[in-house]
């Protein structure tokens, strides 16, 4: 009986650890970095995009590797759903 309890406890711990690790990778999108994304929006809640000209200025101010990370995240269908307008504009700027 003790062996069964130990085994079940170890399995539960392994499952919780795996779920914790999986959960820690979410939210790591470049699009979720408010410091990097705020120049593209007119409001603090980051709901309203700037004009195309202002967006282009902010886009050109980003480092090339940051632009690539944004475009990569925009290519992810799950991430793109919550950032569709931004991604459409970024794809227009980035190729």
PDB file as gemmi writes it, atoms N, CA and C in Angstrom:
CRYST1    1.000    1.000    1.000  90.00  90.00  90.00 P 1                      
ATOM      1  N   UNK A   1       0.821  -1.192   0.000  1.00  0.00           N  
ATOM      2  CA  UNK A   1       0.000   0.000   0.000  1.00  0.00           C  
ATOM      3  C   UNK A   1       0.873   1.267   0.000  1.00  0.00           C  
ATOM      4  N   UNK A   2       1.959   1.265   0.781  1.00  0.00           N  
ATOM      5  CA  UNK A   2       2.839   2.423   0.829  1.00  0.00           C  
ATOM      6  C   UNK A   2       3.517   2.669  -0.521  1.00  0.00           C  
ATOM      7  N   UNK A   3       3.896   1.600  -1.204  1.00  0.00           N  
ATOM      8  CA  UNK A   3       4.527   1.735  -2.511  1.00  0.00           C  
ATOM      9  C   UNK A   3       3.559   2.356  -3.508  1.00  0.00           C  
ATOM     10  N   UNK A   4       2.304   1.961  -3.427  1.00  0.00           N  
ATOM     11  CA  UNK A   4       1.291   2.520  -4.324  1.00  0.00           C  
ATOM     12  C   UNK A   4       1.119   4.018  -4.058  1.00  0.00           C  
ATOM     13  N   UNK A   5       1.095   4.411  -2.806  1.00  0.00           N  
ATOM     14  CA  UNK A   5       0.942   5.824  -2.445  1.00  0.00           C  
ATOM     15  C   UNK A   5       2.155   6.641  -2.896  1.00  0.00           C  
ATOM     16  N   UNK A   6       3.340   6.089  -2.697  1.00  0.00           N  
ATOM     17  CA  UNK A   6       4.551   6.777  -3.133  1.00  0.00           C  
ATOM     18  C   UNK A   6       4.562   6.950  -4.651  1.00  0.00           C  
ATOM     19  N   UNK A   7       4.185   5.912  -5.360  1.00  0.00           N  
ATOM     20  CA  UNK A   7       4.156   5.969  -6.817  1.00  0.00           C  
ATOM     21  C   UNK A   7       3.154   7.010  -7.292  1.00  0.00           C  
ATOM     22  N   UNK A   8       1.976   7.020  -6.700  1.00  0.00           N  
ATOM     23  CA  UNK A   8       0.953   7.992  -7.105  1.00  0.00           C  
ATOM     24  C   UNK A   8       1.397   9.416  -6.763  1.00  0.00           C  
ATOM     25  N   UNK A   9       2.038   9.581  -5.624  1.00  0.00           N  
ATOM     26  CA  UNK A   9       2.542  10.901  -5.246  1.00  0.00           C  
ATOM     27  C   UNK A   9       3.609  11.385  -6.205  1.00  0.00           C  
ATOM     28  N   UNK A  10       4.511  10.485  -6.604  1.00  0.00           N  
ATOM     29  CA  UNK A  10       5.561  10.848  -7.559  1.00  0.00           C  
ATOM     30  C   UNK A  10       4.969  11.214  -8.909  1.00  0.00           C  
ATOM     31  N   UNK A  11       3.959  10.464  -9.327  1.00  0.00           N  
ATOM     32  CA  UNK A  11       3.308  10.771 -10.612  1.00  0.00           C  
ATOM     33  C   UNK A  11       2.608  12.124 -10.557  1.00  0.00           C  
ATOM     34  N   UNK A  12       1.933  12.397  -9.453  1.00  0.00           N  
ATOM     35  CA  UNK A  12       1.245  13.682  -9.311  1.00  0.00           C  
ATOM     36  C   UNK A  12       2.249  14.837  -9.336  1.00  0.00           C  
ATOM     37  N   UNK A  13       3.353  14.659  -8.654  1.00  0.00           N  
ATOM     38  CA  UNK A  13       4.390  15.688  -8.633  1.00  0.00           C  
ATOM     39  C   UNK A  13       4.962  15.909 -10.032  1.00  0.00           C  
ATOM     40  N   UNK A  14       5.208  14.831 -10.740  1.00  0.00           N  
ATOM     41  CA  UNK A  14       5.741  14.939 -12.100  1.00  0.00           C  
ATOM     42  C   UNK A  14       4.751  15.662 -13.012  1.00  0.00           C  
ATOM     43  N   UNK A  15       3.477  15.375 -12.865  1.00  0.00           N  
ATOM     44  CA  UNK A  15       2.461  16.028 -13.695  1.00  0.00           C  
ATOM     45  C   UNK A  15       2.370  17.516 -13.385  1.00  0.00           C  
ATOM     46  N   UNK A  16       2.426  17.860 -12.100  1.00  0.00           N  
ATOM     47  CA  UNK A  16       2.346  19.274 -11.718  1.00  0.00           C  
ATOM     48  C   UNK A  16       3.577  20.034 -12.198  1.00  0.00           C  
ATOM     49  N   UNK A  17       4.729  19.415 -12.106  1.00  0.00           N  
ATOM     50  CA  UNK A  17       5.959  20.058 -12.563  1.00  0.00           C  
ATOM     51  C   UNK A  17       5.918  20.274 -14.063  1.00  0.00           C  
ATOM     52  N   UNK A  18       5.468  19.290 -14.801  1.00  0.00           N  
ATOM     53  CA  UNK A  18       5.355  19.413 -16.258  1.00  0.00           C  
ATOM     54  C   UNK A  18       4.379  20.500 -16.648  1.00  0.00           C  
ATOM     55  N   UNK A  19       3.247  20.561 -15.960  1.00  0.00           N  
ATOM     56  CA  UNK A  19       2.258  21.595 -16.256  1.00  0.00           C  
ATOM     57  C   UNK A  19       2.817  22.975 -15.920  1.00  0.00           C  
ATOM     58  N   UNK A  20       3.564  23.065 -14.849  1.00  0.00           N  
ATOM     59  CA  UNK A  20       4.173  24.345 -14.479  1.00  0.00           C  
ATOM     60  C   UNK A  20       5.183  24.810 -15.506  1.00  0.00           C  
ATOM     61  N   UNK A  21       5.974  23.886 -16.011  1.00  0.00           N  
ATOM     62  CA  UNK A  21       6.950  24.240 -17.036  1.00  0.00           C  
ATOM     63  C   UNK A  21       6.266  24.652 -18.324  1.00  0.00           C  
ATOM     64  N   UNK A  22       5.224  23.945 -18.685  1.00  0.00           N  
ATOM     65  CA  UNK A  22       4.489  24.293 -19.905  1.00  0.00           C  
ATOM     66  C   UNK A  22       3.846  25.663 -19.755  1.00  0.00           C  
ATOM     67  N   UNK A  23       3.311  25.948 -18.597  1.00  0.00           N  
ATOM     68  CA  UNK A  23       2.676  27.233 -18.365  1.00  0.00           C  
ATOM     69  C   UNK A  23       3.662  28.382 -18.350  1.00  0.00           C  
ATOM     70  N   UNK A  24       4.898  28.116 -17.991  1.00  0.00           N  
ATOM     71  CA  UNK A  24       5.874  29.197 -17.912  1.00  0.00           C  
ATOM     72  C   UNK A  24       6.337  29.657 -19.284  1.00  0.00           C  
ATOM     73  N   UNK A  25       6.085  28.866 -20.329  1.00  0.00           N  
ATOM     74  CA  UNK A  25       6.496  29.277 -21.660  1.00  0.00           C  
ATOM     75  C   UNK A  25       5.445  30.153 -22.338  1.00  0.00           C  
ATOM     76  N   UNK A  26       4.217  30.150 -21.829  1.00  0.00           N  
ATOM     77  CA  UNK A  26       3.202  30.991 -22.420  1.00  0.00           C  
ATOM     78  C   UNK A  26       3.437  32.418 -21.979  1.00  0.00           C  
ATOM     79  N   UNK A  27       3.011  33.363 -22.803  1.00  0.00           N  
ATOM     80  CA  UNK A  27       3.205  34.754 -22.463  1.00  0.00           C  
ATOM     81  C   UNK A  27       4.600  35.258 -22.769  1.00  0.00           C  
ATOM     82  N   UNK A  28       5.399  34.471 -23.447  1.00  0.00           N  
ATOM     83  CA  UNK A  28       6.748  34.902 -23.775  1.00  0.00           C  
ATOM     84  C   UNK A  28       6.810  35.486 -25.181  1.00  0.00           C  
ATOM     85  N   UNK A  29       5.661  35.752 -25.758  1.00  0.00           N  
ATOM     86  CA  UNK A  29       5.609  36.327 -27.084  1.00  0.00           C  
ATOM     87  C   UNK A  29       6.202  37.736 -27.071  1.00  0.00           C  
ATOM     88  N   UNK A  30       6.892  38.069 -28.124  1.00  0.00           N  
ATOM     89  CA  UNK A  30       7.416  39.431 -28.261  1.00  0.00           C  
ATOM     90  C   UNK A  30       6.267  40.437 -28.257  1.00  0.00           C  
ATOM     91  N   UNK A  31       5.092  39.988 -28.672  1.00  0.00           N  
ATOM     92  CA  UNK A  31       3.932  40.870 -28.731  1.00  0.00           C  
ATOM     93  C   UNK A  31       3.343  41.165 -27.356  1.00  0.00           C  
ATOM     94  N   UNK A  32       3.770  40.437 -26.350  1.00  0.00           N  
ATOM     95  CA  UNK A  32       3.278  40.663 -24.996  1.00  0.00           C  
ATOM     96  C   UNK A  32       4.200  41.559 -24.180  1.00  0.00           C  
ATOM     97  N   UNK A  33       5.282  42.028 -24.774  1.00  0.00           N  
ATOM     98  CA  UNK A  33       6.223  42.914 -24.093  1.00  0.00           C  
ATOM     99  C   UNK A  33       5.724  44.349 -24.253  1.00  0.00           C  
ATOM    100  N   UNK A  34       5.064  44.856 -23.227  1.00  0.00           N  
ATOM    101  CA  UNK A  34       4.451  46.184 -23.338  1.00  0.00           C  
ATOM    102  C   UNK A  34       5.470  47.292 -23.575  1.00  0.00           C  
ATOM    103  N   UNK A  35       6.688  47.142 -23.073  1.00  0.00           N  
ATOM    104  CA  UNK A  35       7.707  48.163 -23.292  1.00  0.00           C  
ATOM    105  C   UNK A  35       8.062  48.270 -24.772  1.00  0.00           C  
ATOM    106  N   UNK A  36       8.125  47.134 -25.451  1.00  0.00           N  
ATOM    107  CA  UNK A  36       8.455  47.138 -26.876  1.00  0.00           C  
ATOM    108  C   UNK A  36       7.257  47.515 -27.744  1.00  0.00           C  
ATOM    109  N   UNK A  37       6.059  47.172 -27.299  1.00  0.00           N  
ATOM    110  CA  UNK A  37       4.886  47.362 -28.134  1.00  0.00           C  
ATOM    111  C   UNK A  37       4.185  48.706 -27.948  1.00  0.00           C  
ATOM    112  N   UNK A  38       4.411  49.381 -26.835  1.00  0.00           N  
ATOM    113  CA  UNK A  38       3.697  50.631 -26.574  1.00  0.00           C  
ATOM    114  C   UNK A  38       3.912  51.709 -27.644  1.00  0.00           C  
ATOM    115  N   UNK A  39       5.083  51.803 -28.307  1.00  0.00           N  
ATOM    116  CA  UNK A  39       5.226  52.834 -29.343  1.00  0.00           C  
ATOM    117  C   UNK A  39       4.288  52.650 -30.549  1.00  0.00           C  
ATOM    118  N   UNK A  40       3.690  51.476 -30.677  1.00  0.00           N  
ATOM    119  CA  UNK A  40       2.810  51.200 -31.808  1.00  0.00           C  
ATOM    120  C   UNK A  40       1.354  51.547 -31.539  1.00  0.00           C  
ATOM    121  N   UNK A  41       1.045  51.931 -30.300  1.00  0.00           N  
ATOM    122  CA  UNK A  41      -0.337  52.178 -29.911  1.00  0.00           C  
ATOM    123  C   UNK A  41      -0.505  53.582 -29.360  1.00  0.00           C  
ATOM    124  N   UNK A  42      -1.723  54.114 -29.490  1.00  0.00           N  
ATOM    125  CA  UNK A  42      -2.005  55.465 -29.016  1.00  0.00           C  
ATOM    126  C   UNK A  42      -2.462  55.489 -27.569  1.00  0.00           C  
ATOM    127  N   UNK A  43      -2.862  54.340 -27.032  1.00  0.00           N  
ATOM    128  CA  UNK A  43      -3.416  54.300 -25.685  1.00  0.00           C  
ATOM    129  C   UNK A  43      -2.637  53.351 -24.778  1.00  0.00           C  
ATOM    130  N   UNK A  44      -2.758  53.576 -23.480  1.00  0.00           N  
ATOM    131  CA  UNK A  44      -2.034  52.767 -22.509  1.00  0.00           C  
ATOM    132  C   UNK A  44      -2.490  51.308 -22.518  1.00  0.00           C  
ATOM    133  N   UNK A  45      -3.754  51.064 -22.873  1.00  0.00           N  
ATOM    134  CA  UNK A  45      -4.279  49.702 -22.930  1.00  0.00           C  
ATOM    135  C   UNK A  45      -3.874  48.959 -24.188  1.00  0.00           C  
ATOM    136  N   UNK A  46      -3.140  49.632 -25.063  1.00  0.00           N  
ATOM    137  CA  UNK A  46      -2.645  49.081 -26.325  1.00  0.00           C  
ATOM    138  C   UNK A  46      -3.762  48.418 -27.142  1.00  0.00           C  
ATOM    139  N   UNK A  47      -4.805  49.205 -27.391  1.00  0.00           N  
ATOM    140  CA  UNK A  47      -5.933  48.735 -28.196  1.00  0.00           C  
ATOM    141  C   UNK A  47      -6.021  49.458 -29.536  1.00  0.00           C  
ATOM    142  N   UNK A  48      -5.531  50.703 -29.576  1.00  0.00           N  
ATOM    143  CA  UNK A  48      -5.658  51.509 -30.787  1.00  0.00           C  
ATOM    144  C   UNK A  48      -4.288  51.723 -31.423  1.00  0.00           C  
ATOM    145  N   UNK A  49      -4.135  51.202 -32.648  1.00  0.00           N  
ATOM    146  CA  UNK A  49      -2.861  51.340 -33.362  1.00  0.00           C  
ATOM    147  C   UNK A  49      -2.640  52.776 -33.808  1.00  0.00           C  
ATOM    148  N   UNK A  50      -1.405  53.160 -33.895  1.00  0.00           N  
ATOM    149  CA  UNK A  50      -1.041  54.465 -34.437  1.00  0.00           C  
ATOM    150  C   UNK A  50      -1.262  54.461 -35.947  1.00  0.00           C  
ATOM    151  N   UNK A  51      -1.108  55.615 -36.554  1.00  0.00           N  
ATOM    152  CA  UNK A  51      -1.246  55.724 -38.005  1.00  0.00           C  
ATOM    153  C   UNK A  51      -0.160  54.884 -38.675  1.00  0.00           C  
ATOM    154  N   UNK A  52      -0.337  54.619 -39.949  1.00  0.00           N  
ATOM    155  CA  UNK A  52       0.646  53.813 -40.675  1.00  0.00           C  
ATOM    156  C   UNK A  52       2.031  54.454 -40.647  1.00  0.00           C  
ATOM    157  N   UNK A  53       2.083  55.775 -40.793  1.00  0.00           N  
ATOM    158  CA  UNK A  53       3.375  56.473 -40.776  1.00  0.00           C  
ATOM    159  C   UNK A  53       4.048  56.352 -39.406  1.00  0.00           C  
ATOM    160  N   UNK A  54       3.273  56.524 -38.328  1.00  0.00           N  
ATOM    161  CA  UNK A  54       3.833  56.404 -36.979  1.00  0.00           C  
ATOM    162  C   UNK A  54       4.227  54.963 -36.673  1.00  0.00           C  
ATOM    163  N   UNK A  55       3.432  54.028 -37.169  1.00  0.00           N  
ATOM    164  CA  UNK A  55       3.744  52.613 -36.994  1.00  0.00           C  
ATOM    165  C   UNK A  55       5.073  52.298 -37.680  1.00  0.00           C  
ATOM    166  N   UNK A  56       5.247  52.818 -38.885  1.00  0.00           N  
ATOM    167  CA  UNK A  56       6.486  52.570 -39.634  1.00  0.00           C  
ATOM    168  C   UNK A  56       7.689  53.151 -38.882  1.00  0.00           C  
ATOM    169  N   UNK A  57       7.539  54.334 -38.314  1.00  0.00           N  
ATOM    170  CA  UNK A  57       8.621  54.947 -37.539  1.00  0.00           C  
ATOM    171  C   UNK A  57       9.004  54.064 -36.355  1.00  0.00           C  
ATOM    172  N   UNK A  58       7.999  53.577 -35.634  1.00  0.00           N  
ATOM    173  CA  UNK A  58       8.259  52.694 -34.489  1.00  0.00           C  
ATOM    174  C   UNK A  58       8.876  51.375 -34.955  1.00  0.00           C  
ATOM    175  N   UNK A  59       8.399  50.866 -36.088  1.00  0.00           N  
ATOM    176  CA  UNK A  59       8.930  49.606 -36.636  1.00  0.00           C  
ATOM    177  C   UNK A  59      10.409  49.750 -36.999  1.00  0.00           C  
ATOM    178  N   UNK A  60      10.751  50.837 -37.646  1.00  0.00           N  
ATOM    179  CA  UNK A  60      12.126  51.060 -38.079  1.00  0.00           C  
ATOM    180  C   UNK A  60      13.055  51.298 -36.882  1.00  0.00           C  
ATOM    181  N   UNK A  61      12.499  51.728 -35.756  1.00  0.00           N  
ATOM    182  CA  UNK A  61      13.304  51.949 -34.555  1.00  0.00           C  
ATOM    183  C   UNK A  61      13.649  50.628 -33.856  1.00  0.00           C  
ATOM    184  N   UNK A  62      12.953  49.560 -34.208  1.00  0.00           N  
ATOM    185  CA  UNK A  62      13.233  48.252 -33.600  1.00  0.00           C  
ATOM    186  C   UNK A  62      14.481  47.639 -34.215  1.00  0.00           C  
ATOM    187  N   UNK A  63      15.178  46.845 -33.424  1.00  0.00           N  
ATOM    188  CA  UNK A  63      16.338  46.106 -33.929  1.00  0.00           C  
ATOM    189  C   UNK A  63      15.842  45.015 -34.871  1.00  0.00           C  
ATOM    190  N   UNK A  64      16.640  44.652 -35.867  1.00  0.00           N  
ATOM    191  CA  UNK A  64      16.222  43.608 -36.816  1.00  0.00           C  
ATOM    192  C   UNK A  64      15.826  42.289 -36.152  1.00  0.00           C  
ATOM    193  N   UNK A  65      16.530  41.895 -35.089  1.00  0.00           N  
ATOM    194  CA  UNK A  65      16.166  40.638 -34.429  1.00  0.00           C  
ATOM    195  C   UNK A  65      14.832  40.758 -33.698  1.00  0.00           C  
ATOM    196  N   UNK A  66      14.502  41.950 -33.217  1.00  0.00           N  
ATOM    197  CA  UNK A  66      13.200  42.172 -32.584  1.00  0.00           C  
ATOM    198  C   UNK A  66      12.093  42.123 -33.632  1.00  0.00           C  
ATOM    199  N   UNK A  67      12.356  42.706 -34.807  1.00  0.00           N  
ATOM    200  CA  UNK A  67      11.386  42.647 -35.895  1.00  0.00           C  
ATOM    201  C   UNK A  67      11.124  41.195 -36.305  1.00  0.00           C  
ATOM    202  N   UNK A  68      12.191  40.406 -36.402  1.00  0.00           N  
ATOM    203  CA  UNK A  68      12.044  38.992 -36.768  1.00  0.00           C  
ATOM    204  C   UNK A  68      11.221  38.248 -35.728  1.00  0.00           C  
ATOM    205  N   UNK A  69      11.454  38.538 -34.448  1.00  0.00           N  
ATOM    206  CA  UNK A  69      10.703  37.877 -33.378  1.00  0.00           C  
ATOM    207  C   UNK A  69       9.218  38.228 -33.461  1.00  0.00           C  
ATOM    208  N   UNK A  70       8.927  39.478 -33.754  1.00  0.00           N  
ATOM    209  CA  UNK A  70       7.539  39.908 -33.887  1.00  0.00           C  
ATOM    210  C   UNK A  70       6.885  39.201 -35.073  1.00  0.00           C  
ATOM    211  N   UNK A  71       7.564  39.189 -36.206  1.00  0.00           N  
ATOM    212  CA  UNK A  71       7.000  38.536 -37.389  1.00  0.00           C  
ATOM    213  C   UNK A  71       6.821  37.036 -37.172  1.00  0.00           C  
ATOM    214  N   UNK A  72       7.752  36.437 -36.438  1.00  0.00           N  
ATOM    215  CA  UNK A  72       7.634  35.007 -36.131  1.00  0.00           C  
ATOM    216  C   UNK A  72       6.395  34.764 -35.281  1.00  0.00           C  
ATOM    217  N   UNK A  73       6.206  35.606 -34.251  1.00  0.00           N  
ATOM    218  CA  UNK A  73       5.031  35.451 -33.395  1.00  0.00           C  
ATOM    219  C   UNK A  73       3.740  35.721 -34.165  1.00  0.00           C  
ATOM    220  N   UNK A  74       3.777  36.660 -35.078  1.00  0.00           N  
ATOM    221  CA  UNK A  74       2.592  36.944 -35.889  1.00  0.00           C  
ATOM    222  C   UNK A  74       2.259  35.772 -36.814  1.00  0.00           C  
ATOM    223  N   UNK A  75       3.251  34.965 -37.132  1.00  0.00           N  
ATOM    224  CA  UNK A  75       3.019  33.787 -37.959  1.00  0.00           C  
ATOM    225  C   UNK A  75       2.368  32.646 -37.195  1.00  0.00           C  
ATOM    226  N   UNK A  76       2.341  32.732 -35.873  1.00  0.00           N  
ATOM    227  CA  UNK A  76       1.698  31.726 -35.037  1.00  0.00           C  
ATOM    228  C   UNK A  76       0.201  32.037 -34.985  1.00  0.00           C  
ATOM    229  N   UNK A  77      -0.628  31.121 -35.455  1.00  0.00           N  
ATOM    230  CA  UNK A  77      -2.064  31.394 -35.557  1.00  0.00           C  
ATOM    231  C   UNK A  77      -2.713  31.672 -34.212  1.00  0.00           C  
ATOM    232  N   UNK A  78      -2.243  31.065 -33.152  1.00  0.00           N  
ATOM    233  CA  UNK A  78      -2.823  31.297 -31.827  1.00  0.00           C  
ATOM    234  C   UNK A  78      -2.504  32.707 -31.342  1.00  0.00           C  
ATOM    235  N   UNK A  79      -1.254  33.113 -31.474  1.00  0.00           N  
ATOM    236  CA  UNK A  79      -0.847  34.453 -31.040  1.00  0.00           C  
ATOM    237  C   UNK A  79      -1.478  35.511 -31.932  1.00  0.00           C  
ATOM    238  N   UNK A  80      -1.528  35.240 -33.214  1.00  0.00           N  
ATOM    239  CA  UNK A  80      -2.054  36.200 -34.176  1.00  0.00           C  
ATOM    240  C   UNK A  80      -3.509  36.563 -33.880  1.00  0.00           C  
ATOM    241  N   UNK A  81      -4.282  35.625 -33.360  1.00  0.00           N  
ATOM    242  CA  UNK A  81      -5.700  35.898 -33.078  1.00  0.00           C  
ATOM    243  C   UNK A  81      -5.877  37.079 -32.138  1.00  0.00           C  
ATOM    244  N   UNK A  82      -5.036  37.174 -31.126  1.00  0.00           N  
ATOM    245  CA  UNK A  82      -5.202  38.259 -30.160  1.00  0.00           C  
ATOM    246  C   UNK A  82      -4.470  39.540 -30.577  1.00  0.00           C  
ATOM    247  N   UNK A  83      -3.721  39.494 -31.666  1.00  0.00           N  
ATOM    248  CA  UNK A  83      -2.964  40.662 -32.133  1.00  0.00           C  
ATOM    249  C   UNK A  83      -3.143  40.846 -33.647  1.00  0.00           C  
ATOM    250  N   UNK A  84      -4.312  40.518 -34.162  1.00  0.00           N  
ATOM    251  CA  UNK A  84      -4.528  40.474 -35.611  1.00  0.00           C  
ATOM    252  C   UNK A  84      -4.234  41.801 -36.311  1.00  0.00           C  
ATOM    253  N   UNK A  85      -4.739  42.902 -35.782  1.00  0.00           N  
ATOM    254  CA  UNK A  85      -4.535  44.207 -36.437  1.00  0.00           C  
ATOM    255  C   UNK A  85      -3.060  44.600 -36.430  1.00  0.00           C  
ATOM    256  N   UNK A  86      -2.407  44.392 -35.276  1.00  0.00           N  
ATOM    257  CA  UNK A  86      -0.992  44.697 -35.179  1.00  0.00           C  
ATOM    258  C   UNK A  86      -0.208  43.838 -36.165  1.00  0.00           C  
ATOM    259  N   UNK A  87      -0.495  42.553 -36.201  1.00  0.00           N  
ATOM    260  CA  UNK A  87       0.248  41.633 -37.064  1.00  0.00           C  
ATOM    261  C   UNK A  87       0.058  41.968 -38.549  1.00  0.00           C  
ATOM    262  N   UNK A  88      -1.145  42.374 -38.913  1.00  0.00           N  
ATOM    263  CA  UNK A  88      -1.383  42.758 -40.308  1.00  0.00           C  
ATOM    264  C   UNK A  88      -0.492  43.941 -40.686  1.00  0.00           C  
ATOM    265  N   UNK A  89      -0.391  44.911 -39.780  1.00  0.00           N  
ATOM    266  CA  UNK A  89       0.447  46.079 -40.049  1.00  0.00           C  
ATOM    267  C   UNK A  89       1.911  45.705 -40.031  1.00  0.00           C  
ATOM    268  N   UNK A  90       2.318  44.860 -39.092  1.00  0.00           N  
ATOM    269  CA  UNK A  90       3.728  44.447 -38.996  1.00  0.00           C  
ATOM    270  C   UNK A  90       4.143  43.662 -40.238  1.00  0.00           C  
ATOM    271  N   UNK A  91       3.284  42.792 -40.726  1.00  0.00           N  
ATOM    272  CA  UNK A  91       3.591  42.010 -41.934  1.00  0.00           C  
ATOM    273  C   UNK A  91       3.730  42.940 -43.138  1.00  0.00           C  
ATOM    274  N   UNK A  92       2.942  43.994 -43.159  1.00  0.00           N  
ATOM    275  CA  UNK A  92       3.043  44.966 -44.244  1.00  0.00           C  
ATOM    276  C   UNK A  92       4.402  45.682 -44.191  1.00  0.00           C  
ATOM    277  N   UNK A  93       4.891  45.950 -42.987  1.00  0.00           N  
ATOM    278  CA  UNK A  93       6.166  46.639 -42.818  1.00  0.00           C  
ATOM    279  C   UNK A  93       7.348  45.698 -43.043  1.00  0.00           C  
ATOM    280  N   UNK A  94       7.194  44.463 -42.569  1.00  0.00           N  
ATOM    281  CA  UNK A  94       8.319  43.535 -42.572  1.00  0.00           C  
ATOM    282  C   UNK A  94       8.429  42.628 -43.765  1.00  0.00           C  
ATOM    283  N   UNK A  95       7.533  42.729 -44.657  1.00  0.00           N  
ATOM    284  CA  UNK A  95       7.697  41.896 -45.834  1.00  0.00           C  
ATOM    285  C   UNK A  95       6.540  41.056 -46.024  1.00  0.00           C  
TER     286      UNK A  95                                                      
END                                                                             
